[in-house]
């Protein structure tokens, strides 16, 4: 096995660890380890492709790297965007209570209550055996 093969396998391993970590709840998409694995994976595979070129694999790796970089930029921008302080909300003419009420109303519109979800259900409550 050659060095390019070993580096390529390391890249595939990075992809698999990142995907498994995300699916198993061990990593979040904003976690630095997840992002690092998603950058290291295509870089390793691009190195391998220098020696054994395949156009389709090259395009896939470049796109993966570009999308991961875009996600990294979005995360950085989101971290820089400050969360409004309650005093800033009040100066803007909105009270904290009004902001919380509005957010609660949005959440209620998106998620029906348990009673509404079970409205069409024909299940009857069971009583525990005595």
N, CA and C atoms as a LAMMPS dump frame, in Angstrom:
ITEM: TIMESTEP
0
ITEM: NUMBER OF ATOMS
390
ITEM: BOX BOUNDS ff ff ff
-5.0000000000000000e+02 5.0000000000000000e+02
-5.0000000000000000e+02 5.0000000000000000e+02
-5.0000000000000000e+02 5.0000000000000000e+02
ITEM: ATOMS id mol type element x y z
1 1 1 N 0.859 -1.17 0
2 1 2 C 0 0 0
3 1 3 C 0.908 1.236 0
4 2 1 N 0.572 2.191 -0.847
5 2 2 C 1.394 3.39 -0.993
6 2 3 C 0.936 4.496 -0.046
7 3 1 N 1.756 5.537 0.087
8 3 2 C 1.412 6.676 0.935
9 3 3 C 0.104 7.335 0.485
10 4 1 N -0.102 7.589 -0.832
11 4 2 C -1.376 8.184 -1.239
12 4 3 C -2.588 7.325 -0.849
13 5 1 N -2.436 5.996 -0.91
14 5 2 C -3.526 5.111 -0.496
15 5 3 C -3.811 5.257 0.996
16 6 1 N -2.767 5.305 1.807
17 6 2 C -2.934 5.447 3.252
18 6 3 C -3.581 6.786 3.611
19 7 1 N -3.141 7.844 2.949
20 7 2 C -3.717 9.167 3.209
21 7 3 C -5.186 9.196 2.775
22 8 1 N -5.498 8.577 1.639
23 8 2 C -6.883 8.5 1.173
24 8 3 C -7.765 7.738 2.138
25 9 1 N -7.246 6.633 2.677
26 9 2 C -8.014 5.854 3.665
27 9 3 C -8.208 6.671 4.94
28 10 1 N -7.211 7.438 5.328
29 10 2 C -7.362 8.316 6.495
30 10 3 C -8.475 9.335 6.244
31 11 1 N -8.564 9.865 5.024
32 11 2 C -9.629 10.812 4.682
33 11 3 C -11.008 10.186 4.773
34 12 1 N -11.132 8.976 4.248
35 12 2 C -12.419 8.273 4.324
36 12 3 C -12.774 8.005 5.779
37 13 1 N -11.783 7.664 6.584
38 13 2 C -12.014 7.436 8.012
39 13 3 C -12.52 8.712 8.682
40 14 1 N -11.971 9.855 8.309
41 14 2 C -12.439 11.134 8.861
42 14 3 C -13.908 11.35 8.537
43 15 1 N -14.29 11.089 7.279
44 15 2 C -15.694 11.226 6.885
45 15 3 C -16.587 10.337 7.752
46 16 1 N -16.181 9.085 7.909
47 16 2 C -17.007 8.119 8.618
48 16 3 C -17.134 8.464 10.105
49 17 1 N -16.045 8.917 10.711
50 17 2 C -16.097 9.306 12.126
51 17 3 C -17.023 10.511 12.299
52 18 1 N -16.916 11.487 11.404
53 18 2 C -17.772 12.681 11.492
54 18 3 C -19.24 12.298 11.325
55 19 1 N -19.533 11.468 10.342
56 19 2 C -20.92 11.072 10.091
57 19 3 C -21.477 10.254 11.253
58 20 1 N -20.694 9.297 11.732
59 20 2 C -21.158 8.47 12.854
60 20 3 C -21.356 9.329 14.1
61 21 1 N -20.439 10.237 14.363
62 21 2 C -20.568 11.106 15.523
63 21 3 C -21.818 11.955 15.469
64 22 1 N -22.14 12.448 14.288
65 22 2 C -23.341 13.256 14.124
66 22 3 C -24.599 12.405 14.301
67 23 1 N -24.63 11.236 13.68
68 23 2 C -25.806 10.373 13.742
69 23 3 C -26.042 9.8 15.137
70 24 1 N -24.963 9.563 15.866
71 24 2 C -25.086 8.989 17.204
72 24 3 C -25.212 10.046 18.296
73 25 1 N -25.208 11.311 17.897
74 25 2 C -25.377 12.389 18.857
75 25 3 C -24.122 12.725 19.639
76 26 1 N -22.984 12.225 19.216
77 26 2 C -21.723 12.516 19.909
78 26 3 C -21.124 13.837 19.456
79 27 1 N -21.457 14.255 18.245
80 27 2 C -20.963 15.515 17.684
81 27 3 C -22.149 16.342 17.205
82 28 1 N -22.006 17.636 17.264
83 28 2 C -22.991 18.561 16.709
84 28 3 C -22.399 19.176 15.457
85 29 1 N -23.243 19.679 14.579
86 29 2 C -22.72 20.239 13.337
87 29 3 C -21.904 21.507 13.563
88 30 1 N -22.044 22.126 14.714
89 30 2 C -21.25 23.308 15.037
90 30 3 C -20.009 22.963 15.86
91 31 1 N -19.819 21.702 16.182
92 31 2 C -18.668 21.245 16.96
93 31 3 C -17.397 21.365 16.112
94 32 1 N -16.357 21.905 16.704
95 32 2 C -15.095 22.079 15.985
96 32 3 C -14.51 20.766 15.495
97 33 1 N -14.711 19.694 16.257
98 33 2 C -14.188 18.383 15.827
99 33 3 C -14.899 17.897 14.57
100 34 1 N -16.2 18.117 14.508
101 34 2 C -16.975 17.71 13.332
102 34 3 C -16.507 18.477 12.093
103 35 1 N -16.305 19.77 12.258
104 35 2 C -15.862 20.596 11.142
105 35 3 C -14.448 20.205 10.719
106 36 1 N -13.578 19.984 11.702
107 36 2 C -12.198 19.591 11.38
108 36 3 C -12.162 18.275 10.61
109 37 1 N -12.976 17.319 11.034
110 37 2 C -13.026 16.037 10.32
111 37 3 C -13.543 16.223 8.895
112 38 1 N -14.527 17.111 8.721
113 38 2 C -15.085 17.349 7.393
114 38 3 C -14.162 18.178 6.504
115 39 1 N -13.181 18.827 7.069
116 39 2 C -12.18 19.522 6.259
117 39 3 C -11.019 18.576 5.971
118 40 1 N -10.609 17.821 6.98
119 40 2 C -9.476 16.918 6.816
120 40 3 C -9.782 15.79 5.822
121 41 1 N -11.02 15.3 5.83
122 41 2 C -11.4 14.208 4.924
123 41 3 C -11.156 14.539 3.461
124 42 1 N -11.751 15.601 2.924
125 42 2 C -11.524 15.896 1.509
126 42 3 C -10.089 16.322 1.201
127 43 1 N -9.408 16.949 2.16
128 43 2 C -8.011 17.322 1.911
129 43 3 C -7.171 16.06 1.714
130 44 1 N -7.379 15.055 2.558
131 44 2 C -6.649 13.793 2.411
132 44 3 C -6.99 13.115 1.087
133 45 1 N -8.261 13.1 0.737
134 45 2 C -8.648 12.454 -0.513
135 45 3 C -8.142 13.227 -1.733
136 46 1 N -8.103 14.552 -1.645
137 46 2 C -7.54 15.334 -2.755
138 46 3 C -6.052 15.037 -2.92
139 47 1 N -5.343 14.855 -1.802
140 47 2 C -3.931 14.463 -1.879
141 47 3 C -3.808 13.12 -2.594
142 48 1 N -4.648 12.183 -2.225
143 48 2 C -4.628 10.862 -2.862
144 48 3 C -4.944 10.957 -4.356
145 49 1 N -5.847 11.87 -4.711
146 49 2 C -6.244 12.011 -6.116
147 49 3 C -5.142 12.63 -6.977
148 50 1 N -4.194 13.296 -6.355
149 50 2 C -3.055 13.825 -7.122
150 50 3 C -2.314 12.662 -7.777
151 51 1 N -2.256 11.522 -7.114
152 51 2 C -1.504 10.366 -7.611
153 51 3 C -2.365 9.408 -8.427
154 52 1 N -3.642 9.334 -8.11
155 52 2 C -4.569 8.437 -8.827
156 52 3 C -5.814 9.256 -9.152
157 53 1 N -5.751 10.067 -10.2
158 53 2 C -6.808 11.033 -10.485
159 53 3 C -8.085 10.363 -10.963
160 54 1 N -9.207 10.893 -10.474
161 54 2 C -10.538 10.482 -10.888
162 54 3 C -11.379 11.752 -10.848
163 55 1 N -11.894 12.192 -11.988
164 55 2 C -12.591 13.472 -12.079
165 55 3 C -13.811 13.539 -11.162
166 56 1 N -14.62 12.486 -11.153
167 56 2 C -15.834 12.508 -10.327
168 56 3 C -15.479 12.626 -8.839
169 57 1 N -14.492 11.882 -8.395
170 57 2 C -14.07 11.961 -6.996
171 57 3 C -13.492 13.34 -6.686
172 58 1 N -12.754 13.915 -7.635
173 58 2 C -12.178 15.247 -7.443
174 58 3 C -13.281 16.287 -7.261
175 59 1 N -14.291 16.247 -8.12
176 59 2 C -15.406 17.197 -8.03
177 59 3 C -16.132 17.029 -6.693
178 60 1 N -16.371 15.787 -6.28
179 60 2 C -17.061 15.537 -5.009
180 60 3 C -16.269 16.106 -3.833
181 61 1 N -14.958 15.928 -3.845
182 61 2 C -14.136 16.417 -2.732
183 61 3 C -14.069 17.936 -2.701
184 62 1 N -13.964 18.551 -3.856
185 62 2 C -13.922 20.023 -3.907
186 62 3 C -15.25 20.601 -3.416
187 63 1 N -16.364 20.011 -3.838
188 63 2 C -17.674 20.488 -3.378
189 63 3 C -17.837 20.279 -1.879
190 64 1 N -17.414 19.132 -1.374
191 64 2 C -17.519 18.847 0.059
192 64 3 C -16.712 19.862 0.857
193 65 1 N -15.519 20.142 0.393
194 65 2 C -14.655 21.104 1.076
195 65 3 C -15.262 22.51 1.027
196 66 1 N -15.826 22.877 -0.122
197 66 2 C -16.444 24.203 -0.259
198 66 3 C -17.663 24.336 0.657
199 67 1 N -18.507 23.316 0.715
200 67 2 C -19.696 23.376 1.566
201 67 3 C -19.327 23.391 3.048
202 68 1 N -18.31 22.645 3.41
203 68 2 C -17.865 22.659 4.806
204 68 3 C -17.313 24.028 5.166
205 69 1 N -16.574 24.629 4.26
206 69 2 C -16.037 25.969 4.496
207 69 3 C -17.174 26.975 4.631
208 70 1 N -18.194 26.853 3.792
209 70 2 C -19.363 27.731 3.877
210 70 3 C -20.049 27.578 5.238
211 71 1 N -20.199 26.344 5.698
212 71 2 C -20.791 26.106 7.012
213 71 3 C -19.952 26.709 8.127
214 72 1 N -18.637 26.615 8.005
215 72 2 C -17.74 27.195 9.001
216 72 3 C -17.887 28.711 9.054
217 73 1 N -18.02 29.333 7.891
218 73 2 C -18.216 30.782 7.836
219 73 3 C -19.546 31.166 8.466
220 74 1 N -20.593 30.416 8.186
221 74 2 C -21.907 30.707 8.771
222 74 3 C -21.882 30.583 10.288
223 75 1 N -21.179 29.584 10.799
224 75 2 C -21.072 29.418 12.245
225 75 3 C -20.324 30.591 12.859
226 76 1 N -19.245 31.016 12.204
227 76 2 C -18.464 32.152 12.706
228 76 3 C -19.306 33.423 12.725
229 77 1 N -20.101 33.629 11.687
230 77 2 C -20.963 34.818 11.636
231 77 3 C -22.023 34.753 12.729
232 78 1 N -22.603 33.579 12.941
233 78 2 C -23.635 33.428 13.972
234 78 3 C -23.067 33.694 15.364
235 79 1 N -21.832 33.295 15.598
236 79 2 C -21.214 33.541 16.904
237 79 3 C -20.916 35.016 17.113
238 80 1 N -20.693 35.737 16.023
239 80 2 C -20.398 37.165 16.137
240 80 3 C -21.662 37.994 16.302
241 81 1 N -22.811 37.481 15.894
242 81 2 C -24.07 38.212 15.993
243 81 3 C -24.512 38.214 17.448
244 82 1 N -24.562 39.376 18.071
245 82 2 C -24.905 39.416 19.493
246 82 3 C -26.393 39.15 19.728
247 83 1 N -26.67 38.511 20.836
248 83 2 C -28.052 38.297 21.26
249 83 3 C -28.489 39.577 21.966
250 84 1 N -29.655 40.141 21.615
251 84 2 C -30.068 41.402 22.22
252 84 3 C -30.243 41.292 23.734
253 85 1 N -29.739 42.264 24.416
254 85 2 C -29.892 42.366 25.866
255 85 3 C -31.305 42.885 26.147
256 86 1 N -31.92 42.486 27.266
257 86 2 C -33.281 42.972 27.566
258 86 3 C -33.405 44.497 27.538
259 87 1 N -32.353 45.188 27.937
260 87 2 C -32.41 46.656 27.907
261 87 3 C -32.492 47.166 26.474
262 88 1 N -31.81 46.473 25.544
263 88 2 C -31.882 46.876 24.14
264 88 3 C -33.275 46.648 23.583
265 89 1 N -33.912 45.57 24.006
266 89 2 C -35.284 45.308 23.556
267 89 3 C -36.216 46.402 24.054
268 90 1 N -36.024 46.798 25.316
269 90 2 C -36.887 47.832 25.891
270 90 3 C -36.689 49.165 25.172
271 91 1 N -35.43 49.486 24.812
272 91 2 C -35.172 50.729 24.091
273 91 3 C -35.8 50.702 22.706
274 92 1 N -35.924 49.502 22.15
275 92 2 C -36.511 49.38 20.826
276 92 3 C -38.032 49.401 20.892
277 93 1 N -38.582 49.56 22.098
278 93 2 C -40.036 49.641 22.241
279 93 3 C -40.683 48.297 22.498
280 94 1 N -39.878 47.273 22.745
281 94 2 C -40.423 45.946 22.98
282 94 3 C -39.985 45.496 24.372
283 95 1 N -40.902 45.006 25.135
284 95 2 C -40.549 44.533 26.466
285 95 3 C -40.105 43.08 26.384
286 96 1 N -39.405 42.646 27.397
287 96 2 C -38.952 41.259 27.439
288 96 3 C -40.157 40.325 27.473
289 97 1 N -41.161 40.68 28.232
290 97 2 C -42.369 39.84 28.315
291 97 3 C -43.033 39.722 26.953
292 98 1 N -43.082 40.824 26.195
293 98 2 C -43.694 40.785 24.866
294 98 3 C -42.876 39.902 23.925
295 99 1 N -41.568 39.991 24.026
296 99 2 C -40.714 39.158 23.175
297 99 3 C -40.898 37.687 23.506
298 100 1 N -40.99 37.375 24.792
299 100 2 C -41.193 35.972 25.195
300 100 3 C -42.565 35.474 24.766
301 101 1 N -43.588 36.319 24.886
302 101 2 C -44.941 35.943 24.47
303 101 3 C -44.982 35.676 22.971
304 102 1 N -44.315 36.532 22.214
305 102 2 C -44.278 36.345 20.759
306 102 3 C -43.558 35.049 20.404
307 103 1 N -42.444 34.751 21.082
308 103 2 C -41.71 33.512 20.806
309 103 3 C -42.544 32.302 21.186
310 104 1 N -43.253 32.371 22.305
311 104 2 C -44.11 31.26 22.721
312 104 3 C -45.231 31.037 21.706
313 105 1 N -45.783 32.1 21.184
314 105 2 C -46.844 31.978 20.175
315 105 3 C -46.301 31.308 18.915
316 106 1 N -45.093 31.673 18.503
317 106 2 C -44.479 31.035 17.334
318 106 3 C -44.269 29.55 17.586
319 107 1 N -43.779 29.205 18.771
320 107 2 C -43.547 27.799 19.1
321 107 3 C -44.851 27.02 19.11
322 108 1 N -45.923 27.617 19.626
323 108 2 C -47.208 26.926 19.676
324 108 3 C -47.794 26.72 18.29
325 109 1 N -47.534 27.636 17.363
326 109 2 C -48.042 27.475 16.001
327 109 3 C -47.331 26.346 15.284
328 110 1 N -46.067 26.149 15.594
329 110 2 C -45.281 25.109 14.918
330 110 3 C -45.567 23.728 15.474
331 111 1 N -45.845 23.623 16.753
332 111 2 C -45.963 22.335 17.403
333 111 3 C -47.329 22.211 18.037
334 112 1 N -48.181 21.309 17.544
335 112 2 C -49.497 21.157 18.148
336 112 3 C -49.379 20.548 19.54
337 113 1 N -50.362 20.82 20.363
338 113 2 C -50.353 20.285 21.724
339 113 3 C -50.579 18.78 21.688
340 114 1 N -50.312 18.132 22.799
341 114 2 C -50.512 16.685 22.889
342 114 3 C -51.978 16.343 22.677
343 115 1 N -52.878 17.193 23.183
344 115 2 C -54.307 16.959 23.015
345 115 3 C -54.692 17.025 21.542
346 116 1 N -54.138 17.992 20.809
347 116 2 C -54.449 18.125 19.385
348 116 3 C -53.872 16.964 18.588
349 117 1 N -52.692 16.489 18.987
350 117 2 C -52.078 15.365 18.268
351 117 3 C -52.886 14.091 18.464
352 118 1 N -53.504 13.92 19.627
353 118 2 C -54.242 12.704 19.94
354 118 3 C -55.728 12.823 19.641
355 119 1 N -56.141 13.907 19.012
356 119 2 C -57.559 14.179 18.774
357 119 3 C -58.238 13.044 18.02
358 120 1 N -57.587 12.544 16.983
359 120 2 C -58.199 11.497 16.179
360 120 3 C -57.912 10.105 16.694
361 121 1 N -57.206 9.984 17.775
362 121 2 C -56.833 8.678 18.299
363 121 3 C -58.027 8.019 18.971
364 122 1 N -58.171 6.721 18.776
365 122 2 C -59.275 5.972 19.387
366 122 3 C -58.811 5.206 20.622
367 123 1 N -57.588 5.428 21.027
368 123 2 C -57.082 4.71 22.179
369 123 3 C -57.798 5.174 23.443
370 124 1 N -58.093 4.217 24.284
371 124 2 C -58.718 4.554 25.562
372 124 3 C -57.688 4.348 26.645
373 125 1 N -57.764 5.136 27.694
374 125 2 C -56.793 4.967 28.762
375 125 3 C -56.952 3.606 29.415
376 126 1 N -55.853 3.001 29.753
377 126 2 C -55.899 1.687 30.407
378 126 3 C -55.708 1.883 31.882
379 127 1 N -56.339 1.014 32.645
380 127 2 C -56.171 1.069 34.089
381 127 3 C -55.201 -0.016 34.486
382 128 1 N -54.379 0.257 35.471
383 128 2 C -53.403 -0.757 35.887
384 128 3 C -54.103 -1.955 36.522
385 129 1 N -53.569 -3.15 36.327
386 129 2 C -54.186 -4.336 36.94
387 129 3 C -54.056 -4.269 38.461
388 130 1 N -55.051 -4.84 39.128
389 130 2 C -55.057 -4.814 40.6
390 130 3 C -54.639 -6.112 41.179
